[in-house]
């Protein structure tokens, strides 16, 4: 049995169960992946269960249903997701539970499901049911599932709002799930939805959204797992508008960059995804020699998922790095240049040293790219599972024995170093020497505070900005904490540029050398961040 096959028999990834809200025998289990900023809900009562917006790897849900001795009565999707692959088809196949989608889904989905009507009621238990509210705006078919108490004149209690309403925001109107509509048209629909269908709900109704902080499905989303309608009416910027035109302008401006995998995932969810296990079974377990042979074909992107925050590390010769949570994806450009990222704790937690692995992979690497994967020994299965969560199925091989097996075989490698200001490196000296500072953060971050004279080249624009750079110069890249700059600097090196990046990013610069920043003073937020990072990595 190969090590990859052996890994497939180890414990599954953490379920991501964050909390269980219980009231009178009714339980709402919240499973949340910080890496994807994505929530799945399992609602149980009287031995019945309904699941809302399940992620692709569904084993944890199946196991919990068995433990709870509950029967799954339905898979309720709030819309066709763009940011992750859903497990609705596998759940239907394994449990027999029907799949529910909103109005207009029948003409698009390629699998058996129940197309809901606005106002339809899905019975759940002797006391509870779900009232379907059609809420177009993020996508045309979006719905909110409103849990109602049948014994109290159908009193609404909990709203599973999908991407219609987030804590602190609402769904963006310009994503690929909204094909056939302009962003302005969808924003107008969202305005109507929020005004007439969300804000009219009782203030005490609890809100359970599909996403949280860090999700590219909206801007300014809170990190809170849930809220209430009353709190959102008071604090949510999206609910403060009475003028449609002003709301449309608000909602269509300053949205996050749309990751390139979104269209791919919408199509996958419309067709119905294969199981994670089926995809992982196709991946080759490659020796160092076999891995090198695949590299030499020149058609693969290599993703190295090892620790992103070492100060010095050895990489494959020609390899480019992409860091995301607690781990770093390095990319080999042979010859395609795309980029990627991973994380810790199975993606259920994103620490200060981490980034949103799946989101960065989907932002920087084409979903059609053919992939080779390097992991720390024992993390092969996790890396593959987390790639399949966002529909990256074209994984040719994973390296057996990790990077040490490759380097021990005598194949070419190189060493890259990250600058550590705590070791005495001075940004002012770098500037005096003629090095050029590259701020890889967003324009908003850059405008708030940066290094004086630094060039703003957001990581999402790095490929577009290559022609503006000079290969005779030396560049020093930084972001907020070092994650994005680690990715970006590896891309630039793979493109032939001389570049290093700064450990701890702008958090380190602001703390250890504030005089070179535009504000000239230590930023307390940045100081707190570098302290947490250094503590986490001791």
C-alpha positions, 0 to 999 in steps of 0.5 A: 500500500502506498503512503497516499493510500495509507493516508486515505485510511487516517482520520478525516479532516476536522468537521469544523463544528464551531458551536451548537445552539440548543432550544427546546430540543431544537439544535442548530449545529454550525460547521464553519471553515475559516479557510473558506469563510464558509458555513454549513448548518445542520438543524435537528429536531425529533430525530429529523435533520435538514442541512443548509449549504453543505460543503463537498466533503460530507463525511463529517455530516454523515457521521454526526447524523449517525451519532445523533440518530437523526434522519436527513430529510432535505438538503437545502441550498440557498443558491448555486454557490460560486466559492465552493463545491457543494456536497448536495448530490453526494448527500442525496445519493448516500441518504436519499434526502431530496435537494432543494433549490430556489425558483428558476433552478429547474432549467439550470441544474443537471440533477434531480431536485425540487424547485421551490416556489416563493412562500412554499413551506417545507415541513420539518417536525411536529413543531417546526417547518421552513418557510421559503423566501425568494430573495434575488439579488446575489443570484436570481434563484437565491432563497432564505430558509425561514424556520417557523414555529407551527405551534405559535402561529408560524412565528419566524425564529431563524433565517438561514440567509445564504449570500443574501444577508451576511453579518455586517454586509450583503451578497455582492451582485456581480458574481458569475452566479448572476449570469445574464444580469448586469451588476446594477440589475442585480443590485436593484433586486437586492435593494428590493429584497432587503427592504421588503423581505429582510427588514420586514422580519421581526427583530428577534429572528436569528440570522445564519449566513453562508459566509463570514469575514474573508469571503470574496462573496461580499465586502466588509463581512463580520467575523461573527457566526450569527446575528439577529435581524434587529442588530443588522438593521441597526449596524449593517451598512447594507440596510441603511439605505432608503435611496435605490441609486445610492444603494446600487452605487454602494453595492457595486463599488469596491467589491473584492477581486473575483477569484477565477475559480468562481465560474468553474464552481458554479458549473460544477454545482449545476452539474453535481459534483463527484465525491472527494474520495473519487477524485483523490483516488485518481491522484498518483503517488509519485516517487522523486524520480517520477515527480521530476519526470512530470516536472520535465514535461513542462505542463504542470503547476507545482503547489508546495504546501509546507510551512510559510513562515520559516525565515529560510527555506529550500525550494525546487529550482525555478519554483514560485511560492504562494502562501496561505494559511500556516502553509505555503504554496510554491509554484513551479512555472513550467511554463505556465505561471499561475499561483496558489495557497493552503492552511492549518487545522484542516481549514477550520481555523485561520491563525495569525500566521495563516491565510485563506488557502482555498480562496487564494488558490482559487484566485491565483491559479486557474481551475483548469491547471494541471497540478503537482502537490508537495506537502509535509509528510502526513499532510498529503490527504489534507491538501488533496481534500482541501483542493477538491473543496473548491473543485480543483480536481486535475491533480496529477500527483503528490510527491511521496516522502515530501520535499526531502525525498526530492532534494535527497535524490540530488535534483536541483533546488535553491534557497530563498530567504525572507528578511527579518527586521528583528534580526537588524535588517533596516528598511531604510538601508534597503531604500538607500541601497536602491532597492524598490519596495513593493506593497502587495496589499490592496489599494485601500490598505496602501492608502491608509499607511505604507512605506514612503515611496513604495509602489503599490502592486496588489497581489491580484494584479501581479501578473498584469504588473510584470511589464512595469517592473525592471529585471535589473532592479532588486525588489523588496515585497511586503504585505500586512503579515507576510503571507501574500508577499510570500506568494507574490515574491515567489511569482516574481522570482519565477518570472526572473525578477530579483526579489525578497520579502519581509517576514511579518510584512507591514506589521513588522515594518510599522513596529520596528521601523515606523519612521519609514512609513507614511504616518511615521508612528507605530500602528497599534493594530500592526504591533499587535499583529506582529506580536501575535505572529512571533508568539505563534511561531516560537 
